[in-house]
Structures are given as C-alpha cells and as structure tokens.
Amino acid sequence: MTNPINQPSSAQSAIDANAQLNALLDAAVDAMIIIDHKGGIELFNAAAQRMFGYSVEEVLGKNVKILMPAPYQEEHDKYLDNYMKTNHAKIIGIGREVRACKKNGKVFPIELSVGEVKDSSHKQFVGIIRDISEQVKARSDAIASREKLAHVTRLSTMGEMAAGIAHEINQPLSAVSSYAQACKNMLVRSSGEGLHSLQQQKLTSALEKISHQALRAGEVIRRLRAFVKKRNSEREYVDFNALIEETIDLAKVDTRLLAHGFQVTLNSSPAPFLMIDQIQIQQVLFNLIRNAIDAMEEQPTDPVVIDTRWLNEQYLEISVIDTGYGISAQNAERLFHPFFTTKPSGMGMGLPICQSIIQSHGGELKHTPGKPKGSIFSFTLPAKPQITSYSEEKNNER
C-alpha cells in the first residue's frame, strides 16, 4: 500500500510542472513567445531575451508589435482580429521569413513559426523564432559571388571582343591616317597652283586633325584592351586642366553640339600635374560629357558645366553637371551595375568601366541629383595641390 505521505500534493505537482516547463523553455536555443488574443506578451523565454535585448519585465503585458519593424507592426493586429472573427489562419501553422526589431532598433531577419495553444483557459498563440542573419548573409554573399563571377566572365568576353576589334579596326584606322597624310603632302606640293593660302591652311589643319584622331582611336582601343585584360596602365604626369580642355574640344566634334548649340563650360581650380593614365581619364571625362549631352538633348540652351575643386589637401574632385531629365532614385541605385542602362540603345558598360578606372587610380565615382534638376557625376583623384609641375615633383622626391 502506497504511503500517502510520500505523494506530492496537486499544488506541488503544478509547481514542479511549471518549473520543468520554465527550464525547458530557457534551455531552448530558439526564442519562444506566448501572446494572448490581443497580442499581449505572456511568456518570453531566455533565448528571446538574448535575441531582442529586452528583459521579461520590460515586455510582459506589452503588445508583441514592439518586436516588429514597419510594415509588420501595422499588419499584426489585423491578422489577430481577422483570425478571431473568421478562424481563418494566414500565418498560423505556416513558417515564413520576416523581419524583427531589437530593443536598440536594429532590424534583422528571422524565421517565424506560429501556433495556437489548445485547451488553454483563454486564447493564446505561441511563436517560435530563429535568427537567420548568418544564413541570409551567406545567401547574399553567394549571390554576390555568382554575380561577380558572371561579371568577370563578361569582362573576359569583352577582352576577347576588344582584341578582335583592335585587330579589325587598326588597319582601316592606319589607312585613314595614311590617306590624310598623303592628302596633306599633295596640298603642300600643289601650293601656288591656284589654291587660296587660307583654304590650304584650313584643309591642312583638318587633315592633321583627321590623322591625329585616327591615331588616338587606335590608342584608345589598345588601352581598352589592356585595361580589360588587367595589364598595368601607362601613367605619367599630366597637366590636368589642359587634359580637361582637350577633352572638351574632342566633345565639340559631336554633331549635336554644332547643330543644337550645346555648350560645355569649365570652372577650374588650379590643378597639379597628376600621375594618371591620360587616355583612361580622358575616356571617363568624355563618357560623362556625352551622357550629359544625351540627358539634355531636348533642352540645349543650358551648358554642360565641368567643375573642379579641392576637397582637401589630397583629393581633387571633378564634376560634370547637367540640367537634363535627371535619374530616378530606383535607377540611381543600379547606375554602376554592369549592363544596366537607361538609354534605349545603350550597352550599360560605360559607367561601370569608368568606375573601375577611377577606383584603379585611387579615387571614387558617384552620382548625386542636380539642383534643381539634372544630374551631377563627380569623381575624385588623389593629388597634392602644392605640386604644379613634373620637375617640382621630382625635386621634392630628392
């Protein structure tokens, strides 16, 4: 016969069961929260306290919305109210990824499972929460790695294309240069045979420009090929203001500037002789100017402005400013992504290549909205304002 003295009372059994439940909840790795039908928090285990940074005393009786960022805060009460009225579950019994909010305001991803507590004295719901920040980061890193690999693959393909283009175009460019030089020689030999001297000077000058630009085009292709294949760029000390003015002259060859009256103006600060790859930086400037002209094609009365200024003693900032149609916030986030373009016939590689060139020079290329309209594309280059010539730099090195 069992001794009734050794049997625990019902009250003691309840206490023991409650202690066991609390121990089980506190030993759980996942956060566990129990709420009532109005969203009030009734249980908040140790893992939940560690995850969210709240103590039990801070959350008991509070609406569980304090653990949610927008828009979940606004939607939560509607879910509960809808379930109480219709008994139709939208999230109960369904695990899903959502976002939660810590006490310090930090938002982080979680995996949430919600269930209803059966046979309770009142309506209760239990939520099991797992912090999946590391999994989400790993997933994002994997996606970024795949995109980077795809980017490298595309750049490799571009390198092969550039090699083919260089081979096919160099010959006709050489022919153009040779024909221009031959015509110039014919003009020199035919001087005094009825050709007006002023006309001869103009034709000679034009032929010299044709020859120069043909040679320059071949150099651009050669250096683009070298850049894509990640060879060492060819850097030398360059008079930067002179480089900008030369690039503006090149941009003026664009027929749209001549036909529509476009103007490109320069507001320059005293600039040093910078150690740069002249062709690459000139390509960046030229590309930004052409983009500005594209953006302002319907309103050519305003000039494209190139502004240079010193950010500090080490960085020179160059800005290309237009008053065109501007760039939406959504598109601005993707401007420097390869193959993204806002132009109907664009390839989407101009800005990414420009960004890579500037970064390889130790600078940064960025976009900001213009005021009151248009766009500002700015890039920085490291320099020393006190160095104004190549000879002065060499003297300082000694």
C-alpha positions as CSV (number, residue, x, y, z in Angstrom):
1,M,0.0,0.0,0.0
2,T,1.5,3.4,-1.0
3,N,2.3,5.8,1.7
4,P,0.2,9.0,1.0
5,I,2.9,11.0,2.9
6,N,5.4,10.4,0.0
7,Q,2.9,11.6,-2.6
8,P,3.3,15.2,-3.7
9,S,0.2,17.4,-3.4
10,S,-1.6,18.6,-6.5
11,A,-0.3,22.1,-5.8
12,Q,3.3,20.8,-5.5
13,S,2.8,18.9,-8.8
14,A,1.7,22.1,-10.5
15,I,4.7,23.9,-9.2
16,D,7.1,21.2,-10.3
17,A,5.4,21.1,-13.8
18,N,5.8,24.8,-14.1
19,A,9.4,24.7,-13.1
20,Q,10.1,22.0,-15.6
21,L,8.3,24.0,-18.3
22,N,10.4,27.1,-17.5
23,A,13.6,25.0,-17.5
24,L,12.7,23.6,-20.9
25,L,11.8,27.0,-22.3
26,D,15.0,28.6,-21.0
27,A,17.1,25.7,-22.4
28,A,15.7,26.2,-25.9
29,V,18.0,27.7,-28.5
30,D,15.1,29.4,-30.3
31,A,13.2,32.3,-28.9
32,M,9.7,31.4,-27.7
33,I,7.0,33.9,-27.1
34,I,3.4,33.3,-26.0
35,I,0.8,36.1,-26.5
36,D,-2.9,36.4,-25.8
37,H,-5.7,37.1,-28.4
38,K,-4.9,40.9,-28.3
39,G,-1.2,40.5,-28.8
40,G,-0.1,41.0,-25.2
41,I,3.1,39.1,-24.3
42,E,2.6,36.5,-21.6
43,L,5.8,34.5,-21.9
44,F,9.2,35.5,-23.0
45,N,11.9,32.8,-22.7
46,A,15.7,33.3,-22.1
47,A,16.6,32.9,-25.8
48,A,14.1,35.7,-26.7
49,Q,15.6,38.0,-24.1
50,R,19.1,37.4,-25.6
51,M,17.8,37.8,-29.1
52,F,15.8,41.0,-28.7
53,G,17.7,42.6,-25.8
54,Y,14.6,43.0,-23.6
55,S,14.1,41.6,-20.1
56,V,11.0,39.8,-19.2
57,E,9.8,42.7,-17.0
58,E,10.1,45.1,-20.0
59,V,7.8,43.1,-22.3
60,L,5.2,41.3,-20.2
61,G,1.8,42.7,-21.0
62,K,3.2,44.8,-23.9
63,N,1.9,44.2,-27.4
64,V,4.2,42.0,-29.4
65,K,4.3,44.7,-32.0
66,I,7.3,46.2,-30.1
67,L,9.4,43.4,-31.6
68,M,8.4,44.2,-35.2
69,P,9.5,46.9,-37.7
70,A,7.2,48.5,-40.2
71,P,5.1,47.3,-42.0
72,Y,4.6,44.3,-39.8
73,Q,3.6,46.5,-36.9
74,E,0.6,47.8,-38.7
75,E,-0.5,44.4,-40.1
76,H,-0.2,42.3,-36.9
77,D,-3.4,43.4,-35.1
78,K,-5.3,43.0,-38.3
79,Y,-4.1,39.3,-38.6
80,L,-5.2,38.6,-35.0
81,D,-8.5,40.3,-35.4
82,N,-9.2,38.5,-38.6
83,Y,-8.4,35.1,-37.1
84,M,-10.6,35.8,-34.0
85,K,-13.6,36.7,-36.3
86,T,-13.2,34.2,-39.1
87,N,-11.0,31.5,-37.7
88,H,-9.2,31.7,-41.0
89,A,-5.4,31.4,-40.4
90,K,-3.0,33.3,-42.6
91,I,0.2,32.8,-40.7
92,I,-0.7,30.2,-38.1
93,G,0.9,26.9,-38.9
94,I,2.9,28.3,-41.7
95,G,6.7,29.0,-41.2
96,R,7.9,32.1,-43.1
97,E,10.8,34.6,-43.2
98,V,10.1,38.0,-41.8
99,R,12.0,40.8,-40.1
100,A,12.1,41.6,-36.4
101,C,13.4,44.6,-34.4
102,K,15.7,44.5,-31.4
103,K,15.5,46.9,-28.4
104,N,18.3,49.0,-29.9
105,G,16.3,49.4,-33.1
106,K,18.4,47.0,-35.2
107,V,16.2,45.2,-37.8
108,F,17.2,41.6,-38.5
109,P,15.8,38.6,-40.5
110,I,14.0,35.8,-38.6
111,E,12.2,32.5,-39.4
112,L,8.9,32.6,-37.6
113,S,6.5,29.7,-36.8
114,V,3.2,30.5,-35.1
115,G,0.8,28.0,-33.5
116,E,-2.3,28.2,-31.3
117,V,-2.3,26.9,-27.7
118,K,-5.0,24.4,-27.5
119,D,-7.1,23.7,-24.3
120,S,-5.9,26.9,-22.7
121,S,-8.1,28.9,-20.3
122,H,-8.1,31.7,-22.9
123,K,-6.9,32.2,-26.5
124,Q,-3.1,32.0,-26.7
125,F,-0.6,31.8,-29.5
126,V,3.0,30.7,-29.4
127,G,5.7,32.0,-31.7
128,I,9.0,30.2,-32.2
129,I,11.6,32.5,-33.6
130,R,15.0,31.7,-35.1
131,D,17.6,34.4,-36.0
132,I,18.7,33.7,-39.6
133,S,21.0,36.6,-40.0
134,E,24.0,34.4,-40.8
135,Q,22.1,32.3,-43.3
136,V,20.7,35.4,-45.1
137,K,24.3,36.9,-45.2
138,A,25.7,33.6,-46.5
139,R,22.9,33.6,-49.2
140,S,23.6,37.2,-50.1
141,D,27.4,36.5,-50.3
142,A,26.7,33.5,-52.6
143,I,24.6,35.6,-54.9
144,A,27.2,38.4,-54.9
145,S,29.9,35.8,-55.7
146,R,27.9,34.5,-58.6
147,E,27.2,38.0,-59.9
148,K,30.9,38.8,-59.6
149,L,31.9,35.6,-61.4
150,A,29.4,36.5,-64.1
151,H,30.8,40.0,-64.3
152,V,34.4,38.7,-64.6
153,T,33.2,36.3,-67.3
154,R,31.6,39.1,-69.2
155,L,34.7,41.2,-68.9
156,S,36.8,38.3,-70.2
157,T,34.4,38.1,-73.1
158,M,34.8,41.8,-73.6
159,G,38.6,41.4,-73.6
160,E,38.3,38.9,-76.5
161,M,35.9,41.2,-78.3
162,A,38.3,44.1,-77.8
163,A,41.2,42.0,-79.2
164,G,39.1,41.2,-82.2
165,I,38.0,44.8,-82.7
166,A,41.6,46.1,-82.3
167,H,42.8,43.7,-85.0
168,E,40.0,44.5,-87.4
169,I,39.9,48.3,-86.9
170,N,43.6,49.1,-86.6
171,Q,44.2,48.5,-90.3
172,P,41.4,50.9,-91.5
173,L,42.5,53.5,-88.9
174,S,46.0,53.2,-90.2
175,A,44.7,53.6,-93.7
176,V,42.7,56.7,-92.7
177,S,45.8,58.2,-91.2
178,S,47.9,57.4,-94.2
179,Y,45.4,58.9,-96.7
180,A,45.1,62.0,-94.5
181,Q,48.9,62.4,-94.5
182,A,49.0,61.8,-98.3
183,C,46.4,64.5,-98.9
184,K,48.4,66.9,-96.7
185,N,51.5,66.2,-98.8
186,M,49.6,66.8,-102.0
187,L,48.4,70.1,-100.7
188,V,51.9,71.1,-99.8
189,R,53.2,70.2,-103.3
190,S,50.3,72.0,-105.0
191,S,50.8,75.3,-103.2
192,G,50.8,78.2,-105.6
193,E,48.7,76.4,-108.2
194,G,45.6,78.5,-107.7
195,L,44.6,77.2,-104.3
196,H,44.0,80.1,-101.8
197,S,46.5,80.0,-99.0
198,L,43.8,80.4,-96.3
199,Q,41.9,77.4,-97.9
200,Q,45.1,75.5,-97.9
201,Q,45.7,76.2,-94.2
202,K,42.2,75.1,-93.3
203,L,42.5,71.9,-95.3
204,T,45.9,71.1,-93.9
205,S,44.6,71.7,-90.4
206,A,41.6,69.5,-91.0
207,L,43.8,66.7,-92.4
208,E,46.1,66.9,-89.4
209,K,43.1,66.6,-87.1
210,I,41.9,63.5,-89.0
211,S,45.3,61.9,-88.8
212,H,45.6,62.7,-85.0
213,Q,42.1,61.4,-84.2
214,A,42.7,58.2,-86.2
215,L,45.9,57.6,-84.2
216,R,44.1,58.4,-81.0
217,A,41.3,56.0,-81.7
218,G,43.9,53.2,-82.2
219,E,45.5,54.1,-78.9
220,V,42.1,54.1,-77.1
221,I,41.3,50.6,-78.4
222,R,44.8,49.4,-77.4
223,R,44.5,50.7,-73.9
224,L,40.9,49.5,-73.5
225,R,42.2,46.0,-74.4
226,A,45.0,46.4,-71.9
227,F,42.6,47.6,-69.2
228,V,40.1,44.8,-69.7
229,K,42.9,42.2,-69.5
230,K,44.1,43.9,-66.3
231,R,47.6,44.8,-67.5
232,N,49.4,47.7,-65.9
233,S,48.1,51.1,-67.1
234,E,50.5,53.6,-68.5
235,R,50.7,56.5,-66.1
236,E,52.6,59.7,-66.4
237,Y,52.5,63.3,-65.1
238,V,49.7,65.2,-67.0
239,D,48.6,68.8,-66.9
240,F,45.1,68.1,-65.7
241,N,43.4,71.4,-66.7
242,A,44.9,71.0,-70.2
243,L,43.6,67.5,-70.3
244,I,40.0,68.7,-69.5
245,E,40.2,71.4,-72.2
246,E,41.4,68.9,-74.7
247,T,38.6,66.6,-73.8
248,I,36.1,69.4,-74.2
249,D,37.5,70.1,-77.7
250,L,37.0,66.5,-78.6
251,A,33.4,66.6,-77.3
252,K,32.7,69.6,-79.5
253,V,33.2,67.3,-82.5
254,D,29.8,65.8,-81.6
255,T,27.4,67.0,-84.3
256,R,24.7,67.6,-81.7
257,L,26.8,70.4,-80.1
258,L,27.1,72.0,-83.5
259,A,23.5,71.6,-84.7
260,H,21.7,72.4,-81.4
261,G,24.1,75.0,-79.9
262,F,25.3,72.9,-77.0
263,Q,28.0,74.5,-74.9
264,V,30.5,72.9,-72.5
265,T,32.0,75.3,-69.9
266,L,34.8,74.8,-67.4
267,N,35.1,76.2,-63.9
268,S,38.5,75.1,-62.9
269,S,40.7,75.4,-59.8
270,P,44.5,75.4,-60.0
271,A,45.3,71.8,-60.6
272,P,48.6,70.0,-60.4
273,F,50.4,67.7,-62.8
274,L,48.7,64.4,-61.9
275,M,50.2,61.0,-62.2
276,I,47.4,59.3,-64.3
277,D,46.7,57.2,-67.3
278,Q,45.8,60.1,-69.6
279,I,43.8,58.1,-72.1
280,Q,41.7,56.3,-69.4
281,I,40.9,59.5,-67.5
282,Q,40.1,61.2,-70.8
283,Q,37.7,58.4,-71.6
284,V,36.0,58.9,-68.3
285,L,35.6,62.6,-68.9
286,F,34.4,62.1,-72.4
287,N,31.9,59.5,-71.4
288,L,30.4,61.7,-68.7
289,I,30.2,64.7,-71.1
290,R,28.4,62.5,-73.7
291,N,26.0,61.2,-71.1
292,A,25.2,64.8,-70.0
293,I,24.6,65.8,-73.7
294,D,22.3,62.8,-74.1
295,A,20.3,63.9,-71.0
296,M,20.0,67.5,-72.2
297,E,19.2,66.8,-75.9
298,E,15.8,68.3,-75.6
299,Q,16.9,71.4,-73.9
300,P,20.3,72.6,-75.4
301,T,20.1,76.2,-74.1
302,D,21.8,75.3,-70.8
303,P,25.5,74.5,-70.8
304,V,27.1,71.3,-69.6
305,V,29.4,72.5,-66.7
306,I,32.7,70.9,-65.7
307,D,33.7,72.0,-62.2
308,T,36.9,71.2,-60.4
309,R,37.6,71.9,-56.7
310,W,39.9,70.7,-53.9
311,L,38.0,68.5,-51.3
312,N,41.1,68.7,-49.1
313,E,44.9,68.7,-49.5
314,Q,44.9,65.3,-51.1
315,Y,41.9,64.9,-53.3
316,L,40.8,66.9,-56.4
317,E,37.1,66.5,-57.3
318,I,35.9,66.8,-60.9
319,S,32.1,67.2,-61.5
320,V,30.2,67.0,-64.8
321,I,26.9,68.9,-64.2
322,D,23.8,68.8,-66.5
323,T,20.3,70.1,-66.2
324,G,18.6,67.2,-68.1
325,Y,15.8,65.0,-67.1
326,G,17.6,63.5,-64.2
327,I,17.8,60.0,-62.8
328,S,15.1,58.3,-60.6
329,A,16.1,57.1,-57.2
330,Q,15.4,53.5,-58.3
331,N,17.7,53.8,-61.3
332,A,20.3,55.6,-59.4
333,E,20.9,52.5,-57.2
334,R,21.8,50.5,-60.3
335,L,23.7,53.1,-62.3
336,F,27.1,51.4,-61.9
337,H,25.8,47.8,-62.3
338,P,27.2,46.2,-65.5
339,F,24.7,46.0,-68.4
340,F,22.2,48.3,-66.7
341,T,21.3,51.3,-68.9
342,T,18.6,54.0,-69.1
343,K,19.3,54.5,-72.8
344,P,17.3,52.7,-75.5
345,S,20.5,51.8,-77.4
346,G,22.9,51.7,-74.5
347,M,25.1,48.7,-73.5
348,G,25.3,49.6,-69.9
349,M,29.1,49.2,-69.6
350,G,30.2,52.9,-69.8
351,L,29.7,53.8,-66.2
352,P,30.9,50.5,-64.7
353,I,34.2,50.8,-66.7
354,C,34.5,54.5,-65.7
355,Q,34.1,53.5,-62.1
356,S,36.7,50.8,-62.4
357,I,39.2,53.3,-64.0
358,I,38.7,55.8,-61.2
359,Q,38.9,53.2,-58.5
360,S,42.2,51.9,-60.0
361,H,43.5,55.5,-59.7
362,G,42.6,55.6,-56.0
363,G,39.5,57.8,-56.4
364,E,35.7,57.4,-56.3
365,L,33.0,58.0,-58.9
366,K,29.5,58.9,-57.7
367,H,26.2,60.4,-58.8
368,T,24.1,63.0,-57.0
369,P,20.9,64.7,-58.1
370,G,21.3,68.1,-59.6
371,K,19.8,71.3,-58.1
372,P,17.1,72.0,-59.0
373,K,17.2,69.4,-61.8
374,G,19.5,67.2,-63.8
375,S,22.5,65.1,-62.6
376,I,26.0,65.6,-61.2
377,F,28.6,62.9,-61.8
378,S,31.7,63.5,-59.7
379,F,34.9,61.7,-59.4
380,T,38.0,62.2,-57.2
381,L,41.6,61.8,-57.9
382,P,44.4,61.8,-55.3
383,A,46.9,64.6,-55.8
384,K,48.9,67.2,-54.0
385,P,47.8,70.8,-54.7
386,Q,51.3,72.2,-54.0
387,I,52.8,70.2,-56.9
388,T,52.3,72.2,-60.1
389,S,54.8,70.6,-62.4
390,Y,56.7,67.4,-63.1
391,S,60.0,69.0,-62.3
392,E,58.8,70.3,-58.9
393,E,57.6,66.7,-58.0
394,K,61.0,65.3,-58.9
395,N,62.8,67.9,-56.8
396,N,60.6,67.1,-53.8
397,E,61.4,63.4,-54.3
398,R,65.1,64.3,-54.0
